[in-house]
């Protein structure tokens, strides 16, 4: 549970800091806020035959939203087409007493993809903390059958796409499809995760009117500098055995980063990860005697892209292993969130940020990373 607790603190810190920054930069008070609710109907996707619980016939959820329509007060808001930021609470009934109920709390951002008539087509992404009332336990027997999730506190990720259109000056209706995911990023086993997909219908009340057409302002000078970056992260994950030992992983990366279009950062780099589980494996099995630590390092090269929303970033990374001391897939992926709490482009140290990322191998989560990065 150590990395889950770190995740709670980091998500809360990022959200509170972002909320404070938005409030300081917007003098329009409640002029661009709205309250909304979505009803979700769908079905859990059983994505592997290793899951022992059958998918319930129907799952449903309610999502409550407190949203803010950006007006272009910051340059990134214009560059991303005036997205809507928000804080959401989702209460999900999985449709089976074995799986229980989940409650998710997460910040979100919603983008306008295509505007038409009285509305627009949107895409929304959110991520935060979720609590699930049921998890795998050795006893009673009913809970030992539920091997889809192994912890009470988890990550809660929400994806939505749909259309929103005006019913009146204050009211809008929205409908579309959604997907939400609940898992603990490999902190505890089992961790197949609860994936639910379906359709939703929602209603929003805009406190001082729905803003469809927002006028763009002259853009400021965009950063075009090339930066050198260094990042250090740590992660913890349980071994494959349920209720087994938890091992630490320590990662160091160097990379070159380039901003483009004033809202995206592309990076190329290399990283090394010391895996204490591999060290324990080599020590216990007599492999690489006297050189266990050396062979517990795994090296890789990677390409990454980060969407930058002011102080908040959403990084995506694709990596290729240069060595595989214990076999496995040659490619890995990372996705996460960063908080750039220090940004001074004219100084020697140009940027400091906190990061949390989920590392996966194709569709299988490995662990969640937490750490600090520097751009020079």
N, C-alpha and C positions, 0 to 999 in steps of 0.2 A: 504493500500500500504506500510505500514511500514516494514513488514517482507519481502516484495518483494525487497525494497531498500536495506535492509541488505543482502539479497541474492546476489544482484548485486555486492556489495562491497566485500563480502566474496569470491565469485567465482573469481572475478578479482584479489584479493590479492593472492589466492591460485595459480592461473595460472601464475601470474607474478613471484611469489617466486619460483615456480617449474621450470619455464623457466630459471631463473637466476642460480639456482643450477645446472641444466643440462649443461648450457653454461660453468660454472666454472669447471665442472668435465670432459669436453670433449675437447681435444686439436685438434680434427680432422676437425675443422672448418665446412665447408659445405659438407664434404665428405659423410655424411650419411643422407642428407636431400632429400626430394622429394616434388614435386607439383602434385596435382591430382584433378580430377573432377569426380563426380558420377551423373548420371541421374536416378531419381526415378520415377517409374510409379506405381500407386496403388490406393487404395480406402479407404475412411474414414469408420471406424467401428462404427456404431451406437449401443452402447452396452446396452442401456436402452430405454424403450418406453417413458421415461420422457423427452427425447430430442425431441424438436418440429421440428427441421430441418431434412429433408430427406437427406440421404447420396448422394452426387454428384456421377455421374456415373464414374468419373475418376479424380484422383488427381495426380499432378506431382510436382517435385522439382529438384533443382540443388544443389549439395553440393561441395564446394571448400575446398581443404585440403592443409595444409602445415604440412608435416610429418617429423619425425626424427626416423630413425632406430637405436635402442640402440645396442651397441656392447659389453656389458658386463663390462663396466667401473665401474659400481656399482654392488654389489653382488646381489641385488634384480633383476637386469636385466637378469642375468644368471638363477636365480631360477625360473623366470617366462617364460623362453624360448625366450629371446631377443624380447620383445614386441616393437611395434612401437607407439610412442607418437605423438600427433599432435594437431593442432588448426583448427577448421572447421567453415565454414559459410554455412548455408543452407537457401535457398530461396524456400519456399513452396507455390504453388498455390493450394488451396483446391478444386477448381473446381466449386465453387458457389459464386456469388456476395454477398450472405448473410454471408458467412464465411470469405471472403477476402483473404489476403495473410499473411504469417508468415515469419519472418526472425529470425534464431537462430544462436547464437555464443557460441561455447562450446569447451573446451579441450576434448581430447579423448585418448583412449589407445586401441591398437589392438593386439590380441594374436594369435600366431601360434598354431593351434590345431594339424594338421597333415601335414607333409611335403611329397611331391611326385614329382618326375621328376624335372621339371622346375618351380615348384610353391608350394603352400601350401593352406590348408583350414584354414580360420581365423574366429575370433569373435571379434567384435568391440563394445565398449560402450563409450558413451559420454554424458555429461550433462552440461547445462549452462543456459543462458538467452535467452528468445524468446520474440519477439514483434509481436502481431497479429493486423492487421489493422481493424478488425471488432470484436465487443464484444456486449454483451447484453446491451440494453438501453431501458428506458421506452418509449422514442419516438426517431425516427419515428416508425411507426408500423412494418416496415420491420426488424428493429433491435430488437424489442421486441419479435419477433418470434424466433430469434437466441438466444436460451438459453443454448447453448453448452458451452460457456465460458463467464466469467464475468469481465475480466480485459484485458487491453492492454499489460501490462508487465507480463510475465509468465515464468515458467520453461520450458526448451526445452530438452527432453531426446531422445537420438538416440541409437538404437540397430541394429547391422548388422551381418550377417554371410554369407560367400561365399568363393569362391576360387580366388586366384591371381596367375597368371603365367606370365613368361617372354616372351615378344615378341622380344626383343633384349637386348643388354647390358644396355641401358638406359630406355627402355619403358616396362611397365607391364600393363596387362589388368586384370580387376576383374569383377566378376558378382556374384549375390547372392540375398538374401532376406533381407528386412529391416522392422523395426517398429519404428515410432517416435511418441512421446507423448507431447502434449502442455497443460499445466494447471497452475493454480496459487496456488496449494497446500491448497486450502480452504480459502485463504486470502479474496477473494471476491466471492459472489454468483451471478449467478449459476457457478458451477465448475465441470461439467461432463467431460470436457476435450476433446481435439481432438486427436483421435488415428488413425493413418494411417499405413496401411500395404501393402507391395507390393514387387516388384523386382527392382533391380538396375543393371546398367552397368557403368563401370568407366575405366578411363585411367590415368596412372601415369607416370611422367617423373622424373627419379632419377638422380640428378645432376652429380654424379660421379659413376654411375653404380648401378644396383640392386644387393643386397647382399642376396643370398639365404642360403649359408652355412657359419655359423659363428662358430668359434672355441671356445669351453668353456675353461675357465681358472681354476686353482685350487681355490676351494671355501675357504672363510675365516671362522673363528670360528663363530658359530651361537649363538645368544642369547637364553638361556633356562630358564631364571629367571621367577619366579612367582611374579606378581605385584599386589598391591592394588590400585584401581582407584577410583576417585571421579569426578563427572561431574555435571555441572549446566547449564541448557538451558532455554530459554524463547521462547514463540511463541505467535502469535496473529492470531485470526480467526474471521470472520464475523459470526453472528448468521444465522440461516436458512432463515431468512427474507432478501430478496434482498435489498441492501442499508440500512441494519440495523446496530445495534451497533457492534463494534469490541471489543472482549474480549481477555484478556491476560491469558496465562497459564505459570506456573513456575514449573520447574521440577528439582529434585535433585536425583542423583543416586550414589550408592556405589557398587563396583564389584571387583571380583578377576579375573586377566587376565594372560594368559599363551601363550607365543610365541612358535610356533612349525614349524619345517622345515625352519626356518629363514625368512618366508614370510607370515605367518598367525598368527593371534592372536584370541584365543578363550576366552570368558568371561562368567561368571555367576554372577548375581547380583540382586539387588532390587532397586526400585525407587518409589518416591512419586511425584504426580503432584497436585498442587493447581490450580483449575479451577475457574476463576472469573465468568464465565458464570453460573456455578452451584450456586455460592454464590448469584448472582443476582436473579436466579430462586427461590431459597429457601427464599430469603428476600421478593420477590414480592408475593409469594404464601403463606407465613406464615408458612413454614415448618421449623422444628428444631429451633424454636424461641430461640434466645440467643446463639445458637450453629451452626449458618450457616457456619462460616468459618471452623469449625472442620469437618463438613460433606461435605465440598467442596473439601476435599483431596481424591485423588484416589491412591491406592497403588497396586504395581504389582511386580512380579518376572520375570526375563528374562534370555535368553541365547543369546549370540551374537557372530558373527564371523566377523573379519576384514581382508581383503586382504591388505597387506602392501607393497607399492611400494616406498621404500625410505621414503621420508617425506609425501607422499600422501597415504591415506588409504580409502578403500571402505567398510564401515561397514554395516552389515545386522543383524537385531535383531528381535527376536520373543518373545513376552511377554504374560503373563497371569495375568488378574486382580484378586487381592485378595478381592476387594470390588467393588461394582457397585452402587454408590449412585443415579444414574439416569437410571439404566438399560443399555441395549445395549449389543454388542458382548463381549464375555469373552476373546477373543484373539485379539492382535494387532500386527502390523509389523512396522518396521522402516528400511529405507535404506537411505544412504547419502554419504557424503564425509568428510574426516578429513584432516587437515593440521598439521603435527607434527613439529612445528617451533623450538622446543627445545628437544634434545635427548641426554642425558648423562647417559648411563646405570650404571656407577660406582658411581654416586652421589646419595644423599638422594632423591631429586626430580629427577626422571629419565626421565620424558617425560611431555611436555606441548603441548596441541593441541587445535585448533579451530575446531568446527564441525557444519555442517548443515545437518539435517535429515528430511525426509518426513515420518510422521506418518500416517498409514492407518489402516482401519479395513476391512480386505479382499481386495476388489478392490476399496473401497471408501476412498479418501484422507480426513484426518482430519485437519492437519495443518503442517506447516514447523517449525522446531526448529533450534535455533542458540545459540551456547554457547561455553564454555571452559571446558576442561578436564585436569586432572592431574593423572600421574602414579607415584607411590612411589616404 
